[in-house]
Amino acid sequence: MFQFSTRPPEDPRGNSLPLLRCPTNRPIRGIITTEQLFGCRTHFYHGRTLPCDDTNCPACDEGMPWRWHGYVGLFSVSTHRHVIFETTAKAAEPLTKYYQAYEGLRGCQLSAQRASTSPNSRVVITTAPADLEKISLPPAPNLLEALCIIWNIELPAIVVDGINKGNPALAINQNRDLTSDPLRERYRISAPDKPNGKVKSP
């Protein structure tokens, strides 16, 4: 019997979001939905960007250079589109300053555009507190889980610098026996230190 349905099946790995990089022909504007910027070293390897596995990385073994990329959830008020926005370390400086000033990124109005029409020109980011009185932001995505889906990797035991590894908010799969898991690659994802020693979960 042929089975039809009125809606597509859910991805058993969880819900992901589109990954958005700053284009050359227009600016990107939206409101950040995540509390922190999360990022890691990445390689452009075999035609795609992948995270650097600092314990067993084929790209490193082949001498491929790495770049640090950071990620935040970004919501467009005009289109109601929720995406993951990618930024380089240099372009992310305004986000780091905003984070330190307001002790979090959620509710930050972000605008990003290229300095020129060149696809490799630097990205300029500006930030300001958004007026949230008439805006209902969606819940923050689980960036770590969403990135694993985008990169098509198993959700590993993730080490997040600056955050207590025992934080229940980071125990994404607490029942999984990582000591016996043959796919226990560890991806190091770094986040900015929380002012005054406080830390918020992703």
C-alpha positions in Angstrom: 0.0 0.0 0.0 1.3 3.5 -0.9 1.3 5.8 2.1 0.7 9.5 1.6 0.5 12.3 4.2 -0.5 15.9 4.4 2.7 17.1 6.0 6.4 16.2 5.7 7.9 13.8 8.3 10.0 15.3 11.1 13.7 14.9 11.0 14.5 12.3 13.7 17.7 14.3 14.6 15.7 17.4 15.5 14.8 20.7 13.9 17.5 22.7 12.2 17.6 26.2 10.8 19.0 27.6 7.6 22.6 28.9 7.8 22.9 32.4 6.6 26.1 34.2 5.5 26.3 37.9 4.6 25.7 38.3 0.9 27.3 40.9 -1.3 24.2 42.7 -2.7 22.2 43.5 0.4 22.5 44.0 4.1 21.1 41.5 6.6 19.0 42.7 9.5 17.3 40.9 12.3 17.1 40.5 16.1 19.4 38.0 17.8 17.5 35.2 19.6 20.4 33.5 21.4 22.0 34.7 24.6 25.6 34.0 23.4 27.8 33.8 20.4 29.1 30.3 19.9 31.9 29.5 17.5 34.7 27.1 16.6 37.6 26.6 14.2 36.4 25.6 10.7 37.9 24.4 7.5 36.7 24.9 3.9 37.2 21.2 3.0 36.0 19.3 -0.1 33.8 22.2 -1.1 32.1 22.9 2.2 32.7 24.4 5.6 33.2 21.9 8.4 34.2 22.2 12.1 37.8 21.3 13.0 38.1 18.2 15.1 41.1 19.0 17.2 41.7 15.3 18.0 41.4 13.7 14.6 41.0 16.2 11.8 41.6 15.1 8.2 41.7 18.7 7.0 44.5 19.5 9.5 46.3 16.4 8.4 46.3 17.7 4.9 47.6 21.1 5.9 44.3 22.9 5.3 44.1 26.3 7.0 41.4 27.1 9.5 39.3 30.1 10.3 37.1 30.8 13.4 33.4 31.2 12.7 30.8 32.3 15.2 27.0 31.7 15.1 23.9 33.2 16.6 20.2 32.7 16.1 18.7 35.6 14.1 15.0 36.5 13.6 13.7 38.8 10.8 10.7 40.8 11.9 9.6 41.5 8.3 9.8 38.0 7.0 9.3 36.0 10.3 12.3 33.9 9.2 14.5 32.4 11.9 18.0 31.5 10.8 21.5 30.8 12.1 23.8 33.8 11.2 27.5 33.0 10.6 30.2 35.6 11.2 34.0 35.7 11.3 36.0 36.5 14.4 36.9 40.0 13.2 33.4 40.9 12.2 32.1 39.6 15.5 33.8 42.3 17.6 30.6 44.4 17.9 28.8 41.4 19.2 31.4 40.8 21.9 31.2 44.4 23.0 27.4 44.3 23.1 27.5 41.0 25.1 29.8 42.6 27.7 27.6 45.8 27.9 24.2 44.1 28.2 25.2 40.7 29.6 23.6 38.8 26.8 22.8 39.1 23.0 19.1 38.2 23.0 17.1 41.2 21.8 20.1 42.8 20.0 19.2 44.4 16.7 21.9 43.3 14.2 22.7 44.8 10.8 25.5 43.2 8.7 26.7 44.2 5.2 29.8 43.8 3.1 32.2 46.7 2.8 32.1 46.3 -1.0 30.6 44.2 -3.7 33.5 41.7 -3.5 32.3 38.3 -2.1 35.4 38.2 0.1 35.2 41.8 1.4 35.0 42.3 5.1 31.6 42.2 6.9 30.6 45.2 8.9 28.2 44.6 11.8 26.3 47.2 13.8 24.3 46.5 16.9 21.7 48.3 19.0 19.0 47.2 21.6 15.8 46.3 19.8 12.4 47.7 20.8 10.7 44.5 21.9 7.4 46.0 23.1 5.5 44.9 20.0 7.7 42.0 18.9 7.5 38.5 20.2 10.8 36.7 19.6 10.8 33.0 19.0 12.6 30.7 21.5 16.3 30.5 21.0 17.4 27.6 18.9 19.8 25.0 20.3 22.8 26.1 18.3 24.9 23.2 19.1 22.3 20.7 18.0 21.4 22.6 14.9 25.0 23.0 13.7 25.5 19.2 14.1 22.5 18.7 11.8 23.8 21.2 9.3 27.3 19.7 9.3 25.9 16.1 9.3 27.9 15.0 12.3 26.8 12.9 15.3 25.9 15.0 18.3 29.1 14.5 20.3 30.3 15.2 23.8 30.8 19.0 23.3 33.3 21.0 25.3 32.3 24.6 25.6 35.1 26.9 26.8 34.1 29.2 29.7 31.1 27.1 30.7 30.8 24.5 33.4 30.7 21.1 31.7 28.3 19.9 34.4 25.7 22.5 33.5 22.5 20.6 32.9 21.6 23.0 30.0 24.6 21.6 28.1 23.9 17.9 28.9 22.1 17.5 25.6 21.9 13.8 25.8 22.5 12.9 29.4 21.6 9.2 29.1 24.1 8.5 26.4 27.1 6.5 27.5 29.9 8.5 25.8 32.7 6.3 27.3 31.5 3.4 25.1 30.4 5.4 22.1 32.5 4.6 19.0 31.5 8.0 17.6 32.8 10.1 20.5 34.7 12.7 18.5 35.0 15.9 20.5 34.4 19.3 18.9 35.6 22.3 20.9 33.2 25.2 20.7 34.2 28.4 22.4 32.0 31.1 23.8 32.9 34.5 25.3 33.3 34.7 29.1 30.3 35.9 31.0 30.9 39.2 32.9 31.1 38.8 36.7 31.6 35.1 36.3 27.9 34.5 35.4 27.1 32.2 32.6 23.9 31.7 30.6 23.1 28.5 28.8 22.8 28.5 25.0 
